Amino acid sequence: MGIHVWWPLALLALVPIIILLYFLKQNIKKKEFSSIMLWREVYRTVEATKPWEKLRKNLLLILQIITVLLFILALMGPWLAGRGQETELTVLVLDNSASMDTLYDGEKTRLEAAKESACAYVDSLPAGSAVCIVSGNRQAVLVLSGSQNGIEIKNRIQSIEQTPFAGDLSSSLGLVQSCISQKESSQVVFYTDTVFDKGNLEAQVENFCTETENCSLDTLNYSKNDGKFIILAQVTNYGKQDITQEVNLYGTDRQGKEQLLEIADAAVPAGETVSVYFEQDEAALSAMDSLRAELNAPDALAGDNTAWCVLEEEHAMRVLLFSNSNLFVEKAFANLSGVDVYRTSDPGVFATEEASGYDLYIFDGMLPDELPATGNFLFFHCSHEEWFSASGKATETTLKILPGEITSYTADTSFGVNETNTYELPSWGASFLQADDQSAGFYGIYNGHRIAVFGFDLHQTDFGLQAEFPILISELSSYLLDGGLTEKTSYVAGESILVHGMGSGSDLTLRLPDGSVQQIAASEAAGSYLEGTETGVYHVSQEQNGRVKEQAFAVQFPSGQESSVNSAQDMASDQEIQDGQNFAGATELRNLFLVILLILMAAEWVIYAKSS
């Protein structure tokens, strides 16, 4: 037998109160007696007024005490293990997504409460029951498979760690189906705080979503204007009460030392988002590596109270055009803000230090003997035997710009060319230009270099005169002139982080927010994927051709998906989320106690009516 909750035991204090009321009750009736019988009746009256005499053979008192005890037992939700409902396998699925770190009862989190409930459920199972344990967020993990050892099962349940990842238990359905597919009888119990679609799976869901107050710091960004940093923080109130929050702004220098810069108040109405602005002098932030904003007042979910922003160093991007003459390309890049374009037609330049240190190299119909070791490359009407080569030619044809990452504003544009090379896509390439069914242009990352290839000479087409040409160059520049080791400086926890190291460089060094350091082999540096499993600011660095290249990036809490900690509470009635009190394999005794309670109350009323 087991109990769901223990707090109703506090109501046992009602029993001595009932007994005390019987002590205080006066039950003496005045009657006339003859003088001969006076002293005998006085003696009987004195004996009857003794307190303990009132408790002898008092049926009403006994019924009332039993009624209170049954009421307390009903509130505690007792159950009996279902010995006659044994199954081959029980699957327990625990949600460890970011929202499960929300406080459940003011002390323990939802995940901790779910672990306790799952362990209690394991205790209710028949001895020798086989149990699988699955944890789930954006992806499911099989924690334990088919164990019959109760101690091991509960230890594995307790070993499930909280994650900062977004997601729900829908990601676990495939794994659960795989666990039970070969079993004739099985039962599945989900422990979560989020609404999800179980599909056709028959399962119990214990909902740990309780209504609470929570605010999140969603974003932290900045812009520069007239020597000032304008810093924006957005705060969202997911609770049902208007609140005022203090937002603290901190700056962290390159040595990791943090200092408080400013404090601002944010009045946030229930269910709304407000923006908080800070203003800092450029000189005050010149030594800063990153910014951190934090909500000063604690709430139910601590993880979403902080956001980070990396301060990027600004410098003019340098482009070297290797061409006899191509005004279309030269003017298109020269018109880009913050870009300096240089042109040469002397291949001997590439053998000197003068050609090193450019962010982008453009090769227009010709190549040097050896490509630069650093920077990104844009090729027009070229082939490089080691990296890519033309597979054919197309003449008097029409090229179409394909939809993709770098063609948001020029997709589906068509233009004619006299002649173009066509290519078989390398494994690292993605096509953005198509001639009939063949690729006439592609882009990608190879050996740490961002590369884009046009199969035609701009002089063989009128595309350079069309309005779409400078737009496409602008889109390409956003891709090719991003010279960082990572694609961006802000990620959400769990998002894949692609690192563009160089295979010819040193091992990559990754410094985590907690200060620990990891090494990534140089052989894996180009195109290595990282995963931010901890929120905060990371630093990745690599020595390339004698100089150290470093990139900072922030990993944020997924507040957009996980901070609405009351969403399942609000939607429970529509989504049929159960409260976890009816577990498969257990017989509930609450209804039985309630029926007996009603019978006793009826009997008590009848006895009282007859005695009055």
PyMOL commands that set and color helices and strands:
alter all, ss='L'
color gray80, all
select helices_A, chain A and resi 7-24+38-48+51-55+59-76+83-85+98-101+110-124+150-159+169-180+283-285+303-305+327-334+347-351+353-355+458-460+463-465+468-480+522-524+559-562+567-575+590-611
alter helices_A, ss='H'
color red, helices_A
select strands_A, chain A and resi 2-3+78-81+89-95+131-136+140-147+186-192+204-207+215-225+228-237+243-253+258-268+273-281+288-295+306-310+317-322+339-344+360-364+376-380+390-401+414-423+429-435+438-446+449-454+490-492+496-500+508-511+517-520+526-531+536-544+547-556+586-588
alter strands_A, ss='S'
color yellow, strands_A
deselect
rebuild
show_as cartoon
